[in-house]
Amino acid sequence: MVKKISWIAWGLGASCLSLPVLALEISMSTNGIDALKLHKAPYNLIGRKIAIGQVEIGRPGKFGVDKAVSKNRSIDIAGVFLRNSPAKSNSGVDPHAYNVAGVMVSTDKGFPGVAPGARLFSSAVGSTKMGQPEECLSAQHVALQNGGDVRVINFSFGEPLNRDPRPEAVLDGNALLTQCIDWSTRAHNVLYVIAGNQGKGGIPIPTDNFNGVNVAFSSRRRGIFNKVDVSNLVATTEAMTLRLSGKEINLGSRGTIGIVAPGSNIPLLTPDGKINKVTGTSFAAPHVTATVALLQEFGDKQLRTKQPNWSTAARQHEVMKAILLNSADKIQDTGDGLRLGMTRTLINKQNQDWLASSAYKNSKIPLDNQMGAGHLNAFRAYQQFSGGQWKPSQSVPAIGWNYDTVNAGSSVEYVLSKPLQQNSFVAISLTWDRLVELNDKNKNNQFDAGENFRDRGLNNLDVYLVKADATQNRDTETVCASISDVDSVEHIFCPVPTTDKYKIRVQFHNQANEATQPYALAWWAVENPQQVKLYPKNYESALVILDRYGDDVGSVGDSDR
């Protein structure tokens, strides 16, 4: 069993070397996803009470259940399962699944997880002989844990396309497991984080999903995770696109990668306490999954303390997806804040940055085929999320998000309250779901073996940045736009041409299913600079202000403290 499990895990790039290495903190530091900052005061975010999930062929060992981890208590698992039943003691335990879990919830002081306080529920499919129905049952079972309140589920494995039972199967979003993921996303309100394909492929399903987030992995240059690793599978030429389309990457022009996270030479503990280095999208994905747990802990705190501009919409999977994408690093800020305080310049396999990408130049391509929206930055995601929820009925600040609906043939507009600074960049992300319904033969509202799904298609939404006085019929006043016909995300990253007032327009252009479409919107812009002198009551408050406002904060002397 262990040999079979290890074999399929290799498809996502697990490699183990028993060598002394530095701790996981490398990938969580400012050179990685900058999550360690959130663990400390004044943020103190470790994912407390947030339920997250994991589905793989095998599962991590649970102390008290499995002998393999009897000497290692650093990974506390809330629940372990074999598909949709309790796990059998000492059966199905897999080092690969253990390492993935370690990235998320390890409590070891030398190798802490991104969200060591989160509650992890893990299900093992059980064998490579199992198929997509069993994998769907496993995902559904995890989604139903914690009273049905699991916020995010990690998939660090995939299904080979040559095992798909459809004749002449391609990556068109219609494999049973892919449809299951898109259905469960909406039915259970859970964000699926999917490890991207790599190498020569072999595990592309369910990377052709619409409603989750696919993750590519980065490697380090001069100590910083800022380059898309060469092992990520992607078409880099037109010839490769024609050859791979539908076989190893999504059919047609629809994007595959949503975001990039560290995944090269990540040091982790094995179940027996040894130190290994691992590489692959398998280990990039849990960085994203666990970051959601940090954000959700913060969101729940805001709700619990009844902060203004917060609602339970903060728990929506569409909101989390928009927050992660919109806060991703693309181009390093020079210190003037005009590039939204981004901390690194991410480059692709050809050493090109986002400004050289088709996504930057072509409004019909929302995300780069290698870099997605950019590199995961947990702290910037916190900043984006902490901007709060703002409805279009009021003017909105420079940083914020919203969860709302738009009707077919109409639009919703968000007027930014203050003028934006010339030559500053604006980031805007719009996310919504493909509508997949369960053909529920026994009417129990759950997927059962022998059932399948119905794809009702994707409504077409677009997003624009326009002058504040622009009308619906004056397209010449559009500053930037994202108008893909095939994607379930739109993304804008563009410079502001002149200091002026602007608004964001969400347009429902073409209806494929329902006439009312729920969506999430996140935005980040730079207001016309005004020196603001603030007087924090203590040093920690000063740090929060500096993190949030940067160069717009006036100097604070000792007497001010």
C-alpha positions as CSV (number, residue, x, y, z in Angstrom):
1,M,0.0,0.0,0.0
2,V,2.7,2.4,0.9
3,K,4.5,1.8,-2.4
4,K,1.4,2.5,-4.4
5,I,0.6,5.6,-2.4
6,S,4.1,7.0,-2.8
7,W,4.0,6.3,-6.6
8,I,1.0,8.5,-7.2
9,A,2.2,11.2,-4.9
10,W,5.4,11.4,-7.0
11,G,3.2,12.8,-9.8
12,L,3.0,16.0,-7.7
13,G,6.7,16.1,-7.2
14,A,7.4,14.8,-3.7
15,S,11.2,14.2,-3.3
16,C,12.8,13.4,0.1
17,L,16.4,13.8,1.1
18,S,17.5,13.0,4.6
19,L,19.8,16.0,5.0
20,P,20.0,18.7,7.6
21,V,18.0,21.7,6.4
22,L,16.6,24.9,7.6
23,A,13.1,25.0,9.1
24,L,9.8,25.6,7.3
25,E,10.0,29.2,8.5
26,I,11.9,29.9,5.2
27,S,8.7,29.6,3.2
28,M,6.6,31.4,5.8
29,S,9.1,34.3,6.2
30,T,9.0,37.6,4.3
31,N,11.0,35.8,1.6
32,G,8.1,33.3,1.3
33,I,4.5,34.0,2.1
34,D,5.1,36.4,5.0
35,A,2.8,34.4,7.4
36,L,5.1,34.4,10.5
37,K,4.2,38.0,11.0
38,L,0.6,37.1,11.4
39,H,1.4,34.5,14.1
40,K,2.8,37.3,16.3
41,A,1.4,40.3,18.1
42,P,-0.6,42.3,17.4
43,Y,-2.2,39.9,14.9
44,N,-1.9,36.6,16.8
45,L,-3.5,34.6,14.0
46,I,-2.8,30.8,13.9
47,G,-6.1,29.5,12.5
48,R,-7.8,28.8,15.9
49,K,-11.1,26.9,15.7
50,I,-11.1,27.0,11.9
51,A,-11.8,23.7,10.2
52,I,-9.8,22.8,7.1
53,G,-9.7,19.7,5.0
54,Q,-7.4,17.4,3.2
55,V,-8.1,14.7,0.6
56,E,-5.4,12.4,-0.8
57,I,-4.8,8.7,-1.7
58,G,-3.3,8.2,1.8
59,R,-3.7,10.2,5.0
60,P,-1.5,11.6,7.8
61,G,-1.1,9.5,10.9
62,K,-3.1,10.5,14.0
63,F,-1.6,10.2,17.5
64,G,-3.4,7.6,19.5
65,V,-4.7,5.9,16.3
66,D,-1.5,5.1,14.4
67,K,1.8,3.6,15.6
68,A,3.7,5.4,12.8
69,V,3.4,8.7,14.7
70,S,3.6,7.4,18.3
71,K,6.8,9.3,18.8
72,N,5.8,12.5,17.0
73,R,2.9,14.6,18.3
74,S,3.7,17.7,16.3
75,I,0.7,17.2,13.9
76,D,-2.6,17.1,15.7
77,I,-5.3,15.8,13.3
78,A,-9.0,16.5,14.3
79,G,-10.3,13.6,12.3
80,V,-9.1,10.9,9.9
81,F,-11.2,8.9,7.5
82,L,-11.1,6.2,4.8
83,R,-13.3,7.8,2.2
84,N,-16.6,8.4,4.1
85,S,-16.0,6.1,7.0
86,P,-13.7,6.3,10.1
87,A,-10.1,5.4,9.3
88,K,-8.7,2.0,10.3
89,S,-5.9,2.1,12.8
90,N,-2.4,1.8,11.2
91,S,-3.9,1.6,7.7
92,G,-3.5,4.1,4.8
93,V,-0.9,6.2,6.7
94,D,1.2,8.0,4.1
95,P,4.4,10.1,4.5
96,H,3.3,12.4,1.6
97,A,0.0,13.2,3.2
98,Y,1.8,13.7,6.6
99,N,4.1,16.2,5.0
100,V,1.3,18.1,3.3
101,A,-0.5,18.2,6.7
102,G,2.7,19.4,8.3
103,V,2.8,22.5,6.0
104,M,-0.7,23.4,7.3
105,V,-0.9,22.5,11.0
106,S,2.4,21.4,12.4
107,T,3.0,22.6,16.0
108,D,6.7,21.8,16.0
109,K,8.6,24.8,17.1
110,G,11.3,24.3,14.5
111,F,8.9,23.4,11.8
112,P,5.6,25.2,12.5
113,G,2.7,25.0,10.1
114,V,1.2,28.0,8.4
115,A,-2.0,27.6,10.6
116,P,-0.9,25.5,13.6
117,G,-4.2,26.2,15.4
118,A,-6.5,25.0,12.7
119,R,-8.5,21.8,12.9
120,L,-7.6,19.5,10.1
121,F,-9.9,16.7,8.8
122,S,-8.2,14.3,6.4
123,S,-9.7,11.5,4.3
124,A,-7.8,8.9,2.4
125,V,-9.3,7.6,-0.8
126,G,-7.4,4.4,0.1
127,S,-6.0,3.0,-3.1
128,T,-4.9,4.0,-6.6
129,K,-7.5,1.4,-7.8
130,M,-10.2,3.7,-6.5
131,G,-11.8,6.1,-9.0
132,Q,-13.4,9.5,-9.2
133,P,-16.6,8.5,-7.4
134,E,-14.7,7.4,-4.4
135,E,-12.6,10.6,-4.5
136,C,-15.8,12.6,-4.7
137,L,-17.2,10.7,-1.7
138,S,-14.0,11.5,0.3
139,A,-14.2,15.2,-0.6
140,Q,-17.9,15.4,0.4
141,H,-17.3,13.6,3.7
142,V,-14.6,16.1,4.6
143,A,-16.8,19.0,3.6
144,L,-19.5,17.8,6.0
145,Q,-17.2,17.7,9.1
146,N,-17.2,20.2,11.9
147,G,-21.0,20.5,11.6
148,G,-20.7,21.3,7.9
149,D,-18.4,24.3,8.6
150,V,-15.2,23.4,6.8
151,R,-13.8,26.6,5.1
152,V,-11.2,25.2,2.7
153,I,-10.1,21.7,1.5
154,N,-6.6,20.9,0.1
155,F,-6.1,18.5,-2.9
156,S,-2.4,17.6,-3.2
157,F,-3.1,14.8,-5.6
158,G,-4.8,14.3,-8.9
159,E,-6.5,11.8,-11.2
160,P,-4.7,10.7,-14.5
161,L,-6.6,11.7,-17.6
162,N,-6.0,8.3,-19.1
163,R,-8.0,6.8,-16.3
164,D,-11.1,8.9,-17.0
165,P,-13.9,6.7,-18.3
166,R,-15.1,9.2,-20.8
167,P,-14.3,8.4,-24.4
168,E,-11.5,10.7,-25.8
169,A,-11.4,12.5,-22.4
170,V,-10.1,16.0,-22.3
171,L,-9.7,18.7,-19.6
172,D,-13.0,20.5,-20.4
173,G,-14.3,20.6,-16.8
174,N,-16.6,17.7,-17.2
175,A,-14.8,14.8,-15.5
176,L,-16.9,13.6,-12.6
177,L,-14.4,14.6,-10.0
178,T,-14.0,18.1,-11.5
179,Q,-17.8,18.6,-11.5
180,C,-17.9,17.2,-8.0
181,I,-15.4,19.9,-6.8
182,D,-17.4,22.7,-8.5
183,W,-20.7,21.3,-7.1
184,S,-19.3,20.9,-3.5
185,T,-17.7,24.4,-3.6
186,R,-21.2,25.9,-3.9
187,A,-23.2,23.2,-2.0
188,H,-20.9,23.2,1.0
189,N,-19.5,26.8,0.7
190,V,-15.9,25.5,0.8
191,L,-12.9,26.7,-1.2
192,Y,-11.0,23.9,-2.9
193,V,-7.2,24.5,-3.3
194,I,-5.9,22.2,-6.0
195,A,-2.2,21.4,-6.6
196,G,-1.4,22.2,-10.2
197,N,-0.1,19.8,-12.7
198,Q,3.7,19.5,-13.3
199,G,6.4,17.6,-15.0
200,K,5.0,15.6,-17.9
201,G,1.5,15.7,-16.5
202,G,-0.3,12.6,-15.4
203,I,-2.5,14.0,-12.7
204,P,-4.5,16.9,-14.4
205,I,-8.0,16.1,-13.0
206,P,-9.4,18.2,-11.2
207,T,-7.2,21.1,-12.3
208,D,-9.8,21.8,-14.9
209,N,-12.2,23.1,-12.2
210,F,-13.8,26.5,-12.4
211,N,-14.6,27.3,-8.7
212,G,-11.4,26.4,-6.9
213,V,-7.9,27.8,-6.9
214,N,-5.1,25.9,-8.8
215,V,-1.6,26.4,-7.4
216,A,1.8,26.5,-9.1
217,F,5.0,26.4,-7.1
218,S,7.9,28.8,-6.8
219,S,11.6,28.2,-6.2
220,R,14.1,30.6,-4.6
221,R,16.5,33.0,-6.3
222,R,18.9,34.7,-3.9
223,G,16.9,33.4,-1.0
224,I,13.5,34.7,-2.2
225,F,10.6,32.6,-3.5
226,N,10.1,34.6,-6.7
227,K,10.4,32.3,-9.8
228,V,7.9,29.9,-11.2
229,D,9.7,26.5,-10.9
230,V,10.7,24.9,-14.2
231,S,8.8,21.7,-13.2
232,N,5.4,23.4,-13.4
233,L,3.6,22.1,-16.5
234,V,2.5,24.9,-18.7
235,A,2.5,25.7,-22.4
236,T,5.3,28.2,-23.1
237,T,4.9,28.3,-26.9
238,E,2.0,28.3,-29.4
239,A,3.1,24.8,-30.5
240,M,3.0,23.5,-27.0
241,T,-0.4,25.1,-26.4
242,L,-1.8,23.2,-29.4
243,R,-0.1,20.0,-28.3
244,L,-1.1,20.2,-24.6
245,S,-4.6,21.8,-24.8
246,G,-7.2,19.5,-23.5
247,K,-4.7,16.8,-22.6
248,E,-2.5,18.3,-19.9
249,I,-3.9,21.8,-19.6
250,N,-7.4,23.2,-19.9
251,L,-9.1,22.9,-23.3
252,G,-9.1,26.1,-25.3
253,S,-8.1,29.5,-23.8
254,R,-9.4,29.0,-20.3
255,G,-6.7,29.6,-17.7
256,T,-5.4,26.9,-15.3
257,I,-3.2,28.5,-12.6
258,G,-4.7,30.9,-10.0
259,I,-1.8,31.6,-7.8
260,V,1.9,30.6,-7.0
261,A,3.2,29.5,-3.6
262,P,6.5,28.1,-2.3
263,G,7.1,24.5,-3.2
264,S,10.8,23.9,-3.9
265,N,13.1,22.3,-1.3
266,I,10.6,22.8,1.6
267,P,12.0,21.2,4.8
268,L,9.5,19.1,6.8
269,L,9.4,16.5,9.5
270,T,8.6,12.9,8.6
271,P,6.4,10.8,10.9
272,D,9.5,9.3,12.6
273,G,10.8,12.8,13.3
274,K,13.5,12.9,10.6
275,I,14.0,16.0,8.4
276,N,13.3,15.8,4.7
277,K,13.2,18.3,1.9
278,V,10.2,18.1,-0.4
279,T,9.4,19.7,-3.8
280,G,6.3,20.1,-5.9
281,T,2.9,21.7,-6.2
282,S,1.8,19.2,-3.5
283,F,3.5,21.4,-0.9
284,A,2.6,24.8,-2.5
285,A,-1.1,24.1,-2.3
286,P,-1.2,23.7,1.6
287,H,0.5,27.1,2.0
288,V,-2.6,28.6,0.3
289,T,-5.0,26.3,2.2
290,A,-3.6,27.2,5.6
291,T,-3.5,30.9,4.7
292,V,-7.3,30.8,4.3
293,A,-7.4,29.5,7.9
294,L,-5.5,32.5,9.2
295,L,-7.8,34.9,7.3
296,Q,-10.9,33.1,8.5
297,E,-9.8,33.3,12.1
298,F,-9.4,37.0,11.7
299,G,-12.8,37.3,9.9
300,D,-14.5,35.3,12.7
301,K,-12.9,37.7,15.3
302,Q,-14.3,40.7,13.4
303,L,-17.8,39.1,13.4
304,R,-17.6,38.1,17.1
305,T,-16.6,41.7,18.1
306,K,-19.3,43.1,15.8
307,Q,-16.9,45.4,13.8
308,P,-18.5,47.7,11.2
309,N,-18.4,46.7,7.6
310,W,-18.3,43.0,8.4
311,S,-20.9,40.3,7.8
312,T,-21.0,36.5,7.4
313,A,-20.2,37.1,3.8
314,A,-16.6,37.0,5.0
315,R,-17.0,33.2,5.1
316,Q,-17.9,32.9,1.4
317,H,-15.6,30.8,-0.7
318,E,-15.8,33.4,-3.5
319,V,-14.6,36.1,-1.1
320,M,-11.6,34.0,-0.1
321,K,-10.7,33.4,-3.7
322,A,-11.0,37.1,-4.6
323,I,-8.9,38.1,-1.6
324,L,-6.1,35.6,-2.3
325,L,-5.9,36.6,-6.0
326,N,-6.1,40.3,-5.5
327,S,-3.4,40.5,-2.9
328,A,-0.9,38.3,-4.7
329,D,2.6,39.8,-5.4
330,K,3.4,40.7,-9.0
331,I,5.8,43.6,-9.3
332,Q,8.0,44.8,-6.3
333,D,7.0,48.2,-5.0
334,T,9.8,50.7,-5.1
335,G,8.8,52.2,-1.7
336,D,6.4,54.9,-2.9
337,G,3.4,52.6,-2.6
338,L,2.4,53.0,-6.2
339,R,2.6,49.3,-6.8
340,L,0.4,48.5,-3.8
341,G,3.3,47.6,-1.5
342,M,4.1,44.4,-3.3
343,T,7.1,42.7,-1.9
344,R,8.6,40.8,-4.8
345,T,8.7,40.6,-8.6
346,L,7.6,37.2,-9.7
347,I,9.1,35.8,-12.9
348,N,8.0,32.9,-15.1
349,K,10.1,30.2,-16.7
350,Q,11.4,32.6,-19.4
351,N,12.4,35.1,-16.7
352,Q,9.6,37.5,-17.7
353,D,7.5,39.4,-15.2
354,W,3.8,40.1,-15.0
355,L,4.1,43.3,-17.0
356,A,5.4,41.3,-20.0
357,S,2.5,38.8,-19.8
358,S,-0.5,38.4,-22.1
359,A,-2.7,38.8,-19.0
360,Y,-1.3,42.4,-18.6
361,K,-1.6,43.2,-22.2
362,N,-4.9,41.5,-23.2
363,S,-8.2,42.3,-21.5
364,K,-9.6,38.9,-22.5
365,I,-7.0,37.1,-20.5
366,P,-7.5,37.6,-16.8
367,L,-4.6,35.5,-15.3
368,D,-1.2,34.6,-16.6
369,N,-0.9,30.9,-17.7
370,Q,2.2,30.4,-15.5
371,M,1.9,32.9,-12.7
372,G,-1.9,33.2,-12.3
373,A,-2.5,36.4,-10.4
374,G,0.9,36.3,-8.8
375,H,2.7,34.9,-5.7
376,L,0.8,34.2,-2.5
377,N,1.4,36.8,0.3
378,A,-0.4,36.0,3.5
379,F,0.2,39.3,5.1
380,R,-1.0,41.3,2.0
381,A,-4.1,39.0,1.9
382,Y,-4.7,40.0,5.6
383,Q,-4.4,43.7,4.6
384,Q,-6.8,43.1,1.7
385,F,-9.3,41.3,3.8
386,S,-9.1,43.8,6.7
387,G,-10.3,46.5,4.4
388,G,-13.8,45.2,5.2
389,Q,-17.0,44.7,3.2
390,W,-18.4,47.7,1.3
391,K,-21.7,47.8,-0.6
392,P,-22.2,49.7,-3.9
393,S,-24.9,51.8,-2.3
394,Q,-22.1,53.8,-0.5
395,S,-18.8,55.3,-1.7
396,V,-16.0,52.8,-1.0
397,P,-12.4,53.2,0.3
398,A,-9.3,52.3,-1.6
399,I,-9.0,48.8,-0.2
400,G,-12.1,46.6,0.4
401,W,-14.2,43.7,-0.8
402,N,-17.9,42.8,-1.3
403,Y,-20.1,39.8,-1.8
404,D,-23.3,40.5,-3.7
405,T,-25.4,39.6,-6.7
406,V,-25.9,41.1,-10.2
407,N,-28.8,40.5,-12.5
408,A,-28.5,39.5,-16.2
409,G,-28.1,42.4,-18.5
410,S,-27.4,44.9,-15.7
411,S,-24.3,46.2,-13.9
412,V,-23.3,47.2,-10.3
413,E,-21.0,50.1,-9.7
414,Y,-18.6,50.9,-6.8
415,V,-17.6,54.6,-6.6
416,L,-14.2,55.1,-5.0
417,S,-14.5,57.8,-2.4
418,K,-11.3,59.7,-3.1
419,P,-9.3,60.4,-6.3
420,L,-6.7,57.9,-7.2
421,Q,-3.0,58.8,-7.7
422,Q,-1.6,59.1,-11.2
423,N,0.7,56.3,-12.2
424,S,-0.4,54.2,-9.2
425,F,-1.6,50.7,-9.9
426,V,-5.1,49.3,-9.3
427,A,-5.8,45.6,-8.6
428,I,-9.4,44.3,-9.0
429,S,-10.5,40.7,-8.8
430,L,-14.0,39.4,-9.6
431,T,-14.9,35.7,-8.8
432,W,-18.1,33.7,-9.3
433,D,-19.1,30.0,-9.7
434,R,-19.9,27.7,-12.6
435,L,-23.3,26.2,-11.8
436,V,-23.0,22.4,-11.4
437,E,-26.0,20.6,-10.0
438,L,-26.2,17.1,-8.5
439,N,-28.4,14.6,-10.2
440,D,-29.7,13.4,-6.9
441,K,-31.5,10.1,-7.6
442,N,-32.4,9.3,-4.0
443,K,-33.1,12.9,-3.0
444,N,-30.9,12.9,0.1
445,N,-29.0,16.0,-0.9
446,Q,-25.7,14.1,-1.0
447,F,-23.6,12.5,-3.7
448,D,-23.8,8.7,-3.7
449,A,-22.0,6.2,-5.8
450,G,-23.8,5.8,-9.1
451,E,-24.9,9.4,-9.2
452,N,-23.5,12.1,-11.4
453,F,-23.7,15.9,-12.1
454,R,-25.2,18.3,-14.5
455,D,-23.2,21.2,-15.8
456,R,-25.4,24.3,-16.3
457,G,-22.6,26.4,-17.6
458,L,-21.0,29.7,-16.6
459,N,-22.6,33.1,-16.7
460,N,-20.4,35.7,-18.2
461,L,-19.4,38.6,-15.9
462,D,-16.9,41.3,-16.7
463,V,-15.2,44.1,-14.7
464,Y,-14.1,47.6,-15.6
465,L,-12.3,50.5,-14.1
466,V,-13.9,53.7,-15.4
467,K,-14.0,57.4,-14.7
468,A,-16.5,58.3,-11.9
469,D,-18.7,60.2,-14.3
470,A,-18.7,57.6,-17.1
471,T,-22.1,56.4,-18.3
472,Q,-23.0,52.9,-19.6
473,N,-22.8,54.1,-23.2
474,R,-19.4,55.7,-23.0
475,D,-16.9,52.9,-23.4
476,T,-14.2,55.3,-24.4
477,E,-14.0,56.3,-20.8
478,T,-13.0,52.8,-19.7
479,V,-9.5,52.9,-18.2
480,C,-9.0,49.1,-17.8
481,A,-11.1,46.0,-18.3
482,S,-11.1,42.3,-17.8
483,I,-13.6,40.7,-20.2
484,S,-12.9,36.9,-20.6
485,D,-15.6,34.9,-22.3
486,V,-14.5,31.6,-20.7
487,D,-13.1,32.1,-17.2
488,S,-14.9,32.3,-13.8
489,V,-12.6,35.0,-12.7
490,E,-11.8,38.5,-14.0
491,H,-8.7,40.4,-12.9
492,I,-7.4,43.9,-13.5
493,F,-3.9,45.1,-12.7
494,C,-3.3,48.4,-14.4
495,P,-1.9,51.9,-13.9
496,V,-4.1,55.0,-13.3
497,P,-3.6,57.5,-16.2
498,T,-4.5,60.7,-14.3
499,T,-5.3,61.7,-10.8
500,D,-9.0,61.6,-10.8
501,K,-12.1,60.0,-9.3
502,Y,-12.9,56.5,-10.6
503,K,-15.4,53.7,-10.1
504,I,-15.5,49.9,-10.6
505,R,-18.2,48.4,-12.7
506,V,-19.3,44.8,-12.6
507,Q,-21.3,43.8,-15.7
508,F,-23.4,40.7,-16.2
509,H,-23.2,40.3,-20.0
510,N,-24.3,36.9,-21.0
511,Q,-26.7,34.5,-19.2
512,A,-26.0,30.8,-19.3
513,N,-28.0,29.6,-16.3
514,E,-29.7,31.6,-13.5
515,A,-30.7,35.3,-14.1
516,T,-29.1,36.4,-10.8
517,Q,-25.4,35.7,-10.2
518,P,-23.7,35.9,-6.8
519,Y,-20.1,37.2,-7.0
520,A,-17.2,38.4,-4.9
521,L,-15.2,41.5,-5.7
522,A,-11.9,42.7,-4.1
523,W,-10.1,45.9,-4.9
524,W,-6.9,47.7,-3.9
525,A,-6.0,51.1,-5.1
526,V,-3.9,54.1,-4.1
527,E,-5.6,57.4,-3.1
528,N,-4.1,60.7,-4.0
529,P,-1.4,61.0,-1.2
530,Q,-2.1,63.1,1.8
531,Q,0.3,63.2,4.7
532,V,-1.6,62.0,7.7
533,K,-0.1,62.4,11.2
534,L,-1.4,59.7,13.5
535,Y,-0.8,59.3,17.2
536,P,-0.8,55.6,18.2
537,K,-1.3,54.8,21.8
538,N,1.5,52.2,21.8
539,Y,4.3,50.7,19.8
540,E,2.2,47.8,18.5
541,S,-0.5,50.2,17.2
542,A,2.3,52.1,15.4
543,L,3.4,48.9,13.7
544,V,-0.2,48.3,12.5
545,I,-0.5,51.8,11.2
546,L,2.8,51.6,9.3
547,D,1.9,48.2,7.8
548,R,-1.4,49.6,6.6
549,Y,-0.5,53.1,5.5
550,G,3.2,53.0,4.7
551,D,4.6,56.2,3.4
552,D,1.3,58.1,3.8
553,V,1.9,58.2,7.6
554,G,3.6,61.2,9.0
555,S,6.6,60.8,11.3
556,V,5.9,59.7,14.8
557,G,8.4,60.9,17.4
558,D,9.1,59.7,20.9
559,S,7.0,62.5,22.3
560,D,4.0,61.4,20.2
561,R,4.1,57.9,21.8
